[in-house]
Amino acid sequence: MEALDTARPGQDRPVIRAATAADVPVLVPLIESAYRGDASRVGWTTEADLLGGQRTDEDGVAAVVTAEGSWVLLAEEPGDPAGPSACCHIEHRGEHAYFGMFAVRPALQGAGLGRVMLTEAERVARTEWGAREMHMTVIRQRDELIAWYERRGYRRTGKMVPFPYGDERFGIPRREDLEFELLVKELA
């Protein structure tokens, strides 16, 4: 996939492109900052009250960056030395695509960048892969986040996936009732 230049002259929109293996060292801290620890509390997408520990690591991010049928999109603000401002992972799974590893730098959350990234991920899944639906799983206790996705056309399915308790690669649970719910959106 080549760079997806979403910026237009006179606009302050980021350039969105496919990540490469060279981007992994800057993607991991972006993802961690959006979900875990005190830094994540600046934004509204934190999971810090539900999970401690890591959200991901370099091996996990490198695996999805380099996997066949898998793209990590990242947004860069021209001239911003802080690195990528947002990222997401999309994976081709036949007639649908899977969306995950979605992160926006906490200080930039609420400004519309997440909506831009989600829209671009849906466009890529539809036009590059012919995907008819986008699927994602969200921790069911994340009511505010699920409501955000519902406002963007995703529907709750009621299908639950167990949280991988005991596998610290996904974090250290602070509750015993965590599970994921499948959300789905038809891509027109």
N, CA, C and O of each residue as an XYZ file, in Angstrom:
752
protein
N       0.843     -1.178      0.000
C       0.000      0.000      0.000
C       0.881      1.230      0.000
O       1.839      1.320      0.767
N       0.559      2.162     -0.849
C       1.311      3.404     -0.900
C       0.723      4.403      0.082
O      -0.357      4.191      0.632
N       1.450      5.501      0.298
C       0.979      6.545      1.203
C      -0.378      7.055      0.741
O      -0.620      7.236     -0.452
N      -1.234      7.276      1.685
C      -2.561      7.815      1.417
C      -2.523      9.273      1.835
O      -2.738      9.577      3.008
N      -2.264     10.154      0.937
C      -2.146     11.557      1.287
C      -3.538     12.152      1.403
O      -4.181     12.477      0.404
N      -3.992     12.290      2.648
C      -5.329     12.826      2.883
C      -5.309     14.335      3.081
O      -6.365     14.957      3.198
N      -4.124     14.929      3.121
C      -4.032     16.373      3.322
C      -4.330     17.104      2.018
O      -4.020     16.621      0.929
N      -4.921     18.245      2.153
C      -5.190     19.108      1.004
C      -4.575     20.474      1.276
O      -4.497     20.887      2.434
N      -4.143     21.180      0.251
C      -3.560     22.503      0.482
C      -4.507     23.376      1.298
O      -5.704     23.453      1.022
N      -3.934     24.038      2.323
C      -4.730     24.938      3.149
C      -5.474     24.244      4.271
O      -6.165     24.910      5.042
N      -5.358     22.920      4.394
C      -6.032     22.203      5.469
C      -5.003     21.636      6.433
O      -3.874     21.331      6.047
N      -5.400     21.502      7.675
C      -4.532     20.935      8.694
C      -4.894     19.474      8.926
O      -5.093     19.060     10.068
N      -4.980     18.703      7.873
C      -5.310     17.287      7.996
C      -4.032     16.482      7.932
O      -3.075     16.865      7.259
N      -4.021     15.378      8.626
C      -2.807     14.560      8.644
C      -2.629     13.799      7.335
O      -3.558     13.650      6.541
N      -1.422     13.331      7.146
C      -1.133     12.394      6.073
C      -1.286     11.010      6.688
O      -0.687     10.715      7.722
N      -2.083     10.164      6.054
C      -2.290      8.806      6.532
C      -1.578      7.866      5.575
O      -1.742      7.950      4.358
N      -0.790      6.974      6.145
C      -0.040      6.025      5.320
C       0.043      4.683      6.022
O      -0.242      4.571      7.215
N       0.432      3.678      5.276
C       0.644      2.355      5.850
C       1.964      2.347      6.604
O       2.982      2.831      6.108
N       1.934      1.794      7.800
C       3.146      1.680      8.602
C       4.067      0.617      8.012
O       3.623     -0.302      7.324
N       5.332      0.762      8.292
C       6.339     -0.231      7.921
C       6.998     -0.729      9.205
O       6.743     -0.208     10.291
N       7.837     -1.730      9.066
C       8.544     -2.260     10.236
C       9.369     -1.173     10.927
O       9.569     -1.233     12.140
N       9.846     -0.190     10.182
C      10.627      0.898     10.774
C       9.792      1.782     11.701
O      10.348      2.502     12.530
N       8.470      1.736     11.570
C       7.582      2.557     12.412
C       7.249      1.912     13.752
O       6.727      2.581     14.643
N       7.540      0.632     13.905
C       7.133     -0.089     15.121
C       7.599      0.608     16.400
O       6.801      0.732     17.329
N       8.865      1.074     16.498
C       9.304      1.696     17.755
C       8.527      2.968     18.148
O       8.492      3.317     19.329
N       7.914      3.657     17.196
C       7.123      4.847     17.552
C       5.642      4.523     17.712
O       4.911      5.282     18.348
N       5.193      3.415     17.148
C       3.794      3.023     17.289
C       3.490      2.489     18.687
O       2.429      2.778     19.242
N       4.404      1.720     19.257
C       4.148      1.116     20.564
C       3.875      2.182     21.629
O       2.881      2.060     22.344
N       4.705      3.220     21.772
C       4.390      4.226     22.795
C       3.095      4.994     22.517
O       2.408      5.401     23.454
N       2.756      5.195     21.245
C       1.487      5.841     20.914
C       0.327      4.991     21.422
O      -0.582      5.511     22.070
N       0.347      3.708     21.139
C      -0.735      2.810     21.556
C      -0.809      2.737     23.084
O      -1.890      2.835     23.663
N       0.334      2.567     23.723
C       0.360      2.501     25.187
C      -0.194      3.782     25.805
O      -0.946      3.725     26.778
N       0.172      4.937     25.247
C      -0.258      6.219     25.826
C      -1.760      6.439     25.722
O      -2.339      7.159     26.535
N      -2.391      5.830     24.738
C      -3.830      6.020     24.549
C      -4.658      5.127     25.469
O      -5.834      5.411     25.696
N      -4.077      4.060     25.998
C      -4.861      3.080     26.733
C      -4.429      2.837     28.174
O      -5.276      2.529     29.013
N      -3.164      2.963     28.487
C      -2.681      2.528     29.790
C      -1.922      3.629     30.512
O      -1.347      4.527     29.899
N      -1.941      3.530     31.818
C      -1.164      4.421     32.664
C      -1.757      5.812     32.789
O      -2.796      6.121     32.207
N      -1.076      6.637     33.556
C      -1.558      7.995     33.816
C      -1.619      8.849     32.557
O      -2.504      9.696     32.433
N      -0.698      8.643     31.621
C      -0.716      9.427     30.376
C      -2.033      9.241     29.633
O      -2.517     10.175     28.994
N      -2.612      8.059     29.708
C      -3.862      7.778     28.986
C      -5.045      8.542     29.563
O      -6.045      8.740     28.874
N      -4.949      8.968     30.803
C      -6.069      9.655     31.460
C      -6.288     11.061     30.909
O      -7.318     11.674     31.192
N      -5.349     11.581     30.135
C      -5.523     12.881     29.471
C      -6.641     12.793     28.444
O      -7.391     13.753     28.261
N      -6.761     11.653     27.771
C      -7.800     11.427     26.770
C      -8.986     10.709     27.379
O      -9.037     10.488     28.589
N      -9.930     10.349     26.545
C     -11.140      9.680     27.034
C     -11.174      8.193     26.701
O     -12.131      7.512     27.070
N     -10.158      7.668     26.014
C     -10.176      6.260     25.609
C      -9.416      5.349     26.559
O      -9.198      4.179     26.241
N      -9.013      5.844     27.695
C      -8.209      5.060     28.622
C      -8.917      3.770     29.064
O     -10.136      3.723     29.226
N      -8.109      2.742     29.247
C      -8.572      1.488     29.839
C      -7.938      1.307     31.216
O      -8.037      0.233     31.809
N      -7.285      2.354     31.728
C      -6.484      2.251     32.952
C      -7.288      1.782     34.157
O      -6.718      1.163     35.055
N      -8.585      2.054     34.211
C      -9.391      1.582     35.337
C      -9.793      0.113     35.190
O     -10.186     -0.528     36.164
N      -9.694     -0.410     33.981
C     -10.067     -1.804     33.728
C      -8.857     -2.734     33.660
O      -8.934     -3.900     34.047
N      -7.739     -2.202     33.162
C      -6.560     -3.034     32.914
C      -5.285     -2.298     33.274
O      -5.156     -1.101     33.020
N      -4.356     -3.008     33.858
C      -3.012     -2.500     34.062
C      -2.067     -3.224     33.123
O      -2.498     -3.979     32.252
N      -0.786     -2.991     33.304
C       0.194     -3.669     32.463
C       0.230     -3.090     31.063
O      -0.232     -1.973     30.831
N       0.775     -3.847     30.140
C       0.952     -3.373     28.772
C      -0.288     -3.591     27.923
O      -1.101     -4.471     28.209
N      -0.428     -2.789     26.881
C      -1.490     -2.981     25.876
C      -0.945     -3.797     24.720
O      -1.654     -4.607     24.124
N       0.329     -3.572     24.409
C       0.986     -4.288     23.317
C       2.492     -4.196     23.519
O       2.960     -3.611     24.496
N       3.238     -4.768     22.603
C       4.688     -4.674     22.640
C       5.211     -4.651     21.206
O       4.444     -4.795     20.254
N       6.518     -4.469     21.064
C       7.091     -4.356     19.715
C       6.875     -5.617     18.883
O       6.622     -5.527     17.681
N       6.970     -6.780     19.500
C       6.757     -8.015     18.743
C       5.322     -8.095     18.214
O       5.106     -8.471     17.062
N       4.345     -7.742     19.051
C       2.943     -7.789     18.633
C       2.637     -6.803     17.525
O       1.924     -7.131     16.577
N       3.175     -5.588     17.639
C       2.938     -4.579     16.604
C       3.658     -4.973     15.319
O       3.096     -4.844     14.231
N       4.881     -5.446     15.434
C       5.624     -5.874     14.239
C       4.885     -7.007     13.518
O       4.873     -7.058     12.288
N       4.281     -7.897     14.271
C       3.557     -9.022     13.658
C       2.399     -8.527     12.798
O       2.196     -9.046     11.700
N       1.633     -7.539     13.263
C       0.503     -7.073     12.453
C       0.955     -6.140     11.334
O       0.304     -6.070     10.291
N       2.054     -5.428     11.532
C       2.565     -4.555     10.471
C       3.031     -5.376      9.274
O       2.868     -4.955      8.129
N       3.609     -6.543      9.533
C       4.220     -7.326      8.456
C       3.363     -8.495      7.963
O       3.738     -9.157      6.996
N       2.232     -8.763      8.598
C       1.402     -9.913      8.219
C       0.709     -9.689      6.870
O       0.335     -8.568      6.528
N       0.550    -10.761      6.128
C      -0.185    -10.736      4.860
C      -1.643    -10.363      5.130
O      -2.257    -10.900      6.051
N      -2.199     -9.451      4.337
C      -3.597     -9.055      4.485
C      -3.863     -8.207      5.711
O      -4.998     -8.125      6.180
N      -2.837     -7.584      6.225
C      -2.928     -6.787      7.442
C      -2.205     -5.470      7.217
O      -1.066     -5.452      6.750
N      -2.866     -4.372      7.549
C      -2.238     -3.059      7.437
C      -2.413     -2.313      8.740
O      -3.460     -2.390      9.382
N      -1.382     -1.593      9.121
C      -1.492     -0.625     10.199
C      -1.401      0.740      9.530
O      -0.402      1.076      8.893
N      -2.460      1.513      9.690
C      -2.476      2.868      9.156
C      -2.001      3.811     10.248
O      -2.358      3.646     11.415
N      -1.202      4.792      9.877
C      -0.803      5.788     10.854
C      -1.002      7.169     10.284
O      -0.888      7.384      9.078
N      -1.302      8.106     11.168
C      -1.501      9.507     10.786
C      -0.325     10.311     11.307
O       0.094     10.174     12.456
N       0.191     11.146     10.432
C       1.299     12.017     10.791
C       0.914     13.450     10.485
O       0.370     13.752      9.423
N       1.202     14.322     11.424
C       1.006     15.751     11.209
C       2.306     16.289     10.632
O       3.357     16.133     11.253
N       2.265     16.917      9.461
C       3.500     17.435      8.873
C       4.243     18.337      9.858
O       3.670     19.265     10.428
N       5.532     18.043     10.044
C       6.370     18.857     10.908
C       6.247     18.570     12.397
O       6.871     19.268     13.196
N       5.479     17.586     12.795
C       5.306     17.276     14.213
C       6.400     16.306     14.651
O       6.414     15.158     14.207
N       7.319     16.746     15.516
C       8.413     15.867     15.940
C       7.985     14.796     16.941
O       8.780     13.916     17.271
N       6.757     14.852     17.427
C       6.289     13.895     18.437
C       5.964     12.528     17.849
O       5.646     11.601     18.594
N       6.036     12.386     16.545
C       5.745     11.101     15.925
C       4.299     11.010     15.494
O       3.603     12.024     15.430
N       3.833      9.795     15.195
C       2.473      9.630     14.700
C       1.449     10.143     15.711
O       1.641     10.024     16.921
N       0.373     10.707     15.202
C      -0.680     11.223     16.075
C      -1.805     10.216     16.252
O      -2.598     10.345     17.184
N      -1.894      9.208     15.373
C      -2.939      8.193     15.481
C      -2.534      6.971     14.666
O      -1.688      7.044     13.775
N      -3.166      5.843     14.998
C      -2.956      4.624     14.219
C      -4.150      3.703     14.393
O      -4.952      3.869     15.313
N      -4.257      2.727     13.494
C      -5.243      1.660     13.615
C      -4.768      0.484     12.784
O      -3.953      0.633     11.874
N      -5.286     -0.672     13.108
C      -4.949     -1.897     12.391
C      -6.202     -2.386     11.677
O      -7.283     -2.416     12.264
N      -6.059     -2.764     10.434
C      -7.144     -3.414      9.706
C      -6.599     -4.707      9.098
O      -5.457     -4.780      8.645
N      -7.461     -5.717      9.108
C      -7.054     -7.025      8.597
C      -8.146     -7.578      7.703
O      -9.324     -7.578      8.059
N      -7.735     -8.051      6.536
C      -8.660     -8.631      5.567
C      -9.018    -10.041      6.004
O      -8.141    -10.892      6.153
N     -10.313    -10.291      6.211
C     -10.779    -11.608      6.643
C     -11.921    -12.075      5.743
O     -13.019    -12.361      6.221
N     -11.662    -12.150      4.467
C     -12.678    -12.603      3.517
C     -13.669    -11.493      3.215
O     -13.283    -10.425      2.738
N     -14.952    -11.739      3.491
C     -15.976    -10.733      3.168
C     -16.039     -9.599      4.172
O     -16.751     -8.618      3.959
N     -15.301     -9.722      5.263
C     -15.252     -8.607      6.208
C     -13.803     -8.282      6.540
O     -12.887     -9.057      6.262
N     -13.626     -7.114      7.142
C     -12.322     -6.700      7.634
C     -12.443     -6.521      9.142
O     -13.522     -6.235      9.662
N     -11.330     -6.692      9.828
C     -11.295     -6.505     11.276
C     -10.554     -5.214     11.573
O      -9.524     -4.923     10.965
N     -11.082     -4.447     12.508
C     -10.518     -3.154     12.915
C     -10.075     -3.237     14.372
O     -10.824     -3.717     15.222
N      -8.876     -2.776     14.659
C      -8.399     -2.793     16.041
C      -7.163     -1.941     16.214
O      -6.782     -1.180     15.325
N      -6.540     -2.082     17.380
C      -5.324     -1.358     17.734
C      -5.439      0.137     17.387
O      -4.507      0.746     16.860
N      -6.584      0.689     17.693
C      -6.924      2.066     17.359
C      -6.426      2.979     18.471
O      -6.806      2.809     19.629
N      -5.594      3.930     18.134
C      -5.042      4.837     19.140
C      -4.904      6.239     18.566
O      -4.469      6.422     17.429
N      -5.279      7.217     19.365
C      -5.058      8.629     19.064
C      -4.304      9.205     20.252
O      -4.672      8.962     21.401
N      -3.254      9.965     19.982
C      -2.497     10.591     21.054
C      -3.473     11.283     22.013
O      -4.314     12.064     21.568
N      -3.380     11.011     23.321
C      -4.382     11.517     24.272
C      -4.660     13.012     24.182
O      -5.818     13.419     24.278
N      -3.650     13.829     24.002
C      -3.859     15.281     23.931
C      -4.631     15.701     22.682
O      -5.145     16.819     22.624
N      -4.720     14.826     21.687
C      -5.422     15.146     20.440
C      -6.817     14.522     20.370
O      -7.550     14.761     19.410
N      -7.190     13.731     21.369
C      -8.494     13.072     21.352
C      -9.610     14.111     21.469
O      -9.476     15.117     22.166
N     -10.694     13.847     20.781
C     -11.850     14.737     20.809
C     -11.830     15.806     19.738
O     -12.746     16.626     19.675
N     -10.813     15.821     18.895
C     -10.686     16.847     17.855
C     -11.065     16.344     16.464
O     -10.935     17.085     15.490
N     -11.532     15.097     16.354
C     -11.977     14.574     15.063
C     -10.986     13.680     14.346
O     -11.321     13.106     13.310
N      -9.775     13.544     14.864
C      -8.774     12.715     14.203
C      -9.181     11.240     14.209
O      -8.947     10.531     13.230
N      -9.781     10.777     15.291
C     -10.247      9.392     15.349
C     -11.266      9.095     14.274
O     -11.230      8.034     13.653
N     -12.176     10.028     14.052
C     -13.203      9.861     13.007
C     -12.538      9.781     11.633
O     -12.941      8.975     10.794
N     -11.528     10.606     11.402
C     -10.794     10.578     10.125
C     -10.134      9.218      9.927
O     -10.200      8.647      8.838
N      -9.502      8.700     10.972
C      -8.821      7.405     10.871
C      -9.808      6.269     10.620
O      -9.569      5.408      9.772
N     -10.911      6.269     11.355
C     -11.911      5.216     11.184
C     -12.491      5.248      9.771
O     -12.661      4.204      9.142
N     -12.791      6.439      9.279
C     -13.335      6.588      7.927
C     -12.346      6.079      6.887
O     -12.740      5.410      5.931
N     -11.070      6.389      7.066
C     -10.054      5.926      6.119
C      -9.908      4.404      6.182
O      -9.766      3.758      5.144
N      -9.941      3.828      7.380
C      -9.851      2.372      7.512
C     -11.023      1.697      6.801
O     -10.837      0.689      6.120
N     -12.221      2.243      6.953
C     -13.393      1.681      6.278
C     -13.259      1.804      4.763
O     -13.610      0.881      4.028
N     -12.748      2.947      4.298
C     -12.565      3.145      2.865
C     -11.578      2.124      2.304
O     -11.831      1.513      1.266
N     -10.455      1.943      2.993
C      -9.448      0.991      2.532
C     -10.032     -0.419      2.495
O      -9.846     -1.138      1.513
N     -10.729     -0.820      3.543
C     -11.316     -2.163      3.593
C     -12.301     -2.382      2.446
O     -12.349     -3.460      1.853
N     -13.072     -1.362      2.148
C     -14.095     -1.465      1.087
C     -13.459     -1.444     -0.295
O     -13.766     -2.297     -1.127
N     -12.570     -0.477     -0.554
C     -12.053     -0.300     -1.909
C     -10.877     -1.219     -2.244
O     -10.769     -1.680     -3.380
N     -10.005     -1.492     -1.291
C      -8.825     -2.320     -1.554
C      -9.144     -3.815     -1.464
O      -8.588     -4.618     -2.214
N     -10.038     -4.183     -0.548
C     -10.303     -5.597     -0.304
C     -11.717     -6.021     -0.683
O     -12.008     -7.217     -0.700
N     -12.591     -5.085     -0.984
C     -13.973     -5.433     -1.287
C     -14.750     -5.933     -0.081
O     -15.747     -6.639     -0.231
N     -14.298     -5.571      1.115
C     -14.971     -6.008      2.339
C     -16.372     -5.415      2.404
O     -16.583     -4.244      2.091
N     -17.316     -6.240      2.811
C     -18.716     -5.799      2.911
C     -19.075     -5.320      4.312
O     -20.048     -4.591      4.504
N     -18.262     -5.747      5.298
C     -18.500     -5.336      6.677
C     -17.178     -5.072      7.375
O     -16.135     -5.607      6.998
N     -17.245     -4.222      8.415
C     -16.112     -4.026      9.310
C     -16.529     -4.610     10.651
O     -17.614     -4.316     11.154
N     -15.663     -5.439     11.228
C     -15.898     -6.040     12.532
C     -14.861     -5.515     13.512
O     -13.739     -5.184     13.127
N     -15.239     -5.442     14.765
C     -14.306     -5.107     15.827
C     -14.829     -5.695     17.123
O     -16.019     -5.985     17.249
N     -13.938     -5.869     18.083
C     -14.367     -6.261     19.417
C     -13.949     -5.160     20.383
O     -12.846     -4.620     20.299
N     -14.861     -4.838     21.307
C     -14.635     -3.784     22.287
C     -14.986     -4.344     23.660
O     -15.975     -5.065     23.795
N     -14.203     -4.029     24.666
C     -14.534     -4.460     26.021
C     -15.929     -3.942     26.343
O     -16.175     -2.738     26.272
N     -16.834     -4.833     26.692
C     -18.247     -4.466     26.838
C     -18.491     -3.428     27.923
O     -19.520     -2.753     27.901
N     -17.582     -3.286     28.861
C     -17.732     -2.303     29.922
C     -17.380     -0.885     29.460
O     -17.523      0.064     30.231
N     -16.930     -0.731     28.236
C     -16.519      0.573     27.698
C     -17.710      1.273     27.049
O     -17.716      1.496     25.839
N     -18.713      1.618     27.848
C     -19.969      2.173     27.347
C     -19.775      3.426     26.490
O     -20.394      3.554     25.434
N     -18.928      4.342     26.936
C     -18.723      5.586     26.192
C     -18.090      5.315     24.828
O     -18.467      5.930     23.831
N     -17.143      4.409     24.787
C     -16.494      4.065     23.524
C     -17.462      3.347     22.587
O     -17.498      3.638     21.392
N     -18.241      2.420     23.118
C     -19.227      1.723     22.290
C     -20.238      2.712     21.730
O     -20.625      2.606     20.566
N     -20.673      3.676     22.542
C     -21.611      4.699     22.064
C     -20.986      5.514     20.928
O     -21.683      5.881     19.981
N     -19.683      5.801     21.008
C     -18.994      6.539     19.949
C     -19.049      5.748     18.639
O     -19.334      6.307     17.580
N     -18.776      4.446     18.722
C     -18.845      3.607     17.527
C     -20.277      3.505     16.995
O     -20.479      3.502     15.781
N     -21.261      3.424     17.871
C     -22.654      3.368     17.423
C     -23.030      4.637     16.660
O     -23.768      4.571     15.677
N     -22.538      5.771     17.094
C     -22.818      7.024     16.372
C     -22.183      7.025     14.985
O     -22.568      7.825     14.132
N     -21.228      6.152     14.750
C     -20.576      6.038     13.447
C     -21.085      4.849     12.662
O     -20.448      4.426     11.697
N     -22.220      4.304     13.059
C     -22.879      3.269     12.275
C     -22.633      1.837     12.694
O     -23.146      0.921     12.053
N     -21.867      1.610     13.745
C     -21.624      0.243     14.216
C     -22.795     -0.198     15.082
O     -23.419      0.608     15.772
N     -23.078     -1.497     15.031
C     -24.167     -2.024     15.850
C     -23.633     -3.111     16.763
O     -22.747     -3.887     16.407
N     -24.203     -3.132     17.940
C     -23.860     -4.172     18.901
C     -24.509     -5.477     18.442
O     -25.656     -5.479     17.995
N     -23.788     -6.563     18.552
C     -24.329     -7.852     18.132
C     -24.774     -8.720     19.304
O     -25.525     -9.677     19.114
N     -24.325     -8.401     20.496
C     -24.608     -9.252     21.645
C     -23.719    -10.486     21.697
O     -23.809    -11.276     22.637
N     -22.859    -10.658     20.693
C     -21.933    -11.798     20.675
C     -20.700    -11.421     21.502
O     -20.016    -10.436     21.220
N     -20.441    -12.225     22.518
C     -19.334    -11.940     23.426
C     -18.170    -12.897     23.191
O     -18.351    -14.057     22.823
N     -16.982    -12.373     23.415
C     -15.746    -13.144     23.325
C     -15.076    -13.024     24.695
O     -14.942    -11.912     25.208
N     -14.657    -14.120     25.292
C     -14.040    -14.044     26.621
C     -12.755    -13.221     26.607
O     -12.011    -13.230     25.625
N     -12.503    -12.515     27.700
C     -11.234    -11.817     27.862
C     -10.157    -12.863     28.140
O     -10.420    -13.820     28.869
N      -8.958    -12.715     27.586
C      -7.908    -13.721     27.783
C      -7.213    -13.584     29.146
O      -6.037    -13.226     29.227
N      -7.960    -13.875     30.200
C      -7.370    -13.833     31.544
C      -6.159    -14.755     31.606
O      -6.160    -15.844     31.032
N      -5.136    -14.305     32.308
C      -3.929    -15.104     32.459
C      -2.888    -14.853     31.389
O      -1.761    -15.334     31.508
N      -3.232    -14.111     30.343
C      -2.270    -13.789     29.283
C      -1.932    -12.303     29.403
O      -2.654    -11.452     28.883
N      -0.846    -12.000     30.080
C      -0.491    -10.617     30.373
C      -0.129     -9.798     29.139
O       0.054     -8.584     29.235
N      -0.026    -10.446     27.985
C       0.192     -9.678     26.750
C      -0.981     -8.747     26.477
O      -0.826     -7.760     25.758
N      -2.151     -9.043     27.037
C      -3.350     -8.232     26.821
C      -3.641     -7.318     27.999
O      -4.640     -6.598     27.994
N      -2.782     -7.340     29.007
C      -2.964     -6.500     30.173
C      -3.292     -7.319     31.406
O      -3.560     -8.518     31.332
N      -3.264     -6.638     32.539
C      -3.562     -7.260     33.826
C      -4.932     -6.749     34.262
O      -5.067     -5.580     34.621
N      -5.954     -7.615     34.236
C      -7.318     -7.186     34.549
C      -7.456     -6.667     35.980
O      -6.869     -7.211     36.915
N      -8.242     -5.609     36.125
C      -8.569     -5.052     37.433
C      -9.982     -5.475     37.859
O     -10.450     -5.112     38.939
N     -10.652     -6.245     36.996
C     -12.005     -6.754     37.262
C     -12.074     -8.197     36.797
O     -11.251     -8.643     35.998
N     -13.054     -8.918     37.298
C     -13.204    -10.328     36.941
C     -14.309    -10.573     35.926
O     -14.591    -11.725     35.596
N     -14.943     -9.515     35.423
C     -16.084     -9.695     34.520
C     -15.846     -9.147     33.117
O     -16.804     -8.888     32.388
N     -14.586     -8.967     32.727
C     -14.292     -8.399     31.417
C     -14.592     -9.399     30.301
O     -14.319    -10.593     30.424
N     -15.151     -8.888     29.227
C     -15.333     -9.654     28.000
C     -15.484     -8.664     26.856
O     -15.777     -7.488     27.071
N     -15.283     -9.152     25.646
C     -15.389     -8.325     24.451
C     -16.738     -8.547     23.782
O     -17.274     -9.655     23.785
N     -17.283     -7.463     23.201
C     -18.493     -7.590     22.390
C     -18.135     -7.289     20.940
O     -17.384     -6.359     20.649
N     -18.687     -8.094     20.040
C     -18.492     -7.881     18.608
C     -19.393     -6.748     18.133
O     -20.604     -6.777     18.351
N     -18.797     -5.747     17.481
C     -19.526     -4.666     16.830
C     -19.323     -4.824     15.331
O     -18.244     -5.215     14.886
N     -20.368     -4.518     14.544
C     -20.322     -4.704     13.095
C     -20.919     -3.499     12.396
O     -21.893     -2.917     12.872
N     -20.336     -3.124     11.269
C     -20.876     -2.069     10.415
C     -20.846     -2.560      8.977
O     -19.838     -3.096      8.517
N     -21.949     -2.376      8.275
C     -21.973     -2.671      6.842
C     -21.250     -1.545      6.107
O     -21.451     -0.367      6.401
N     -20.415     -1.921      5.159
C     -19.673     -0.934      4.364
C     -20.358     -0.806      3.010
O     -20.312     -1.729      2.197
N     -20.985      0.324      2.772
C     -21.735      0.539      1.532
C     -20.828      0.691      0.343
O     -21.304      0.878     -0.776
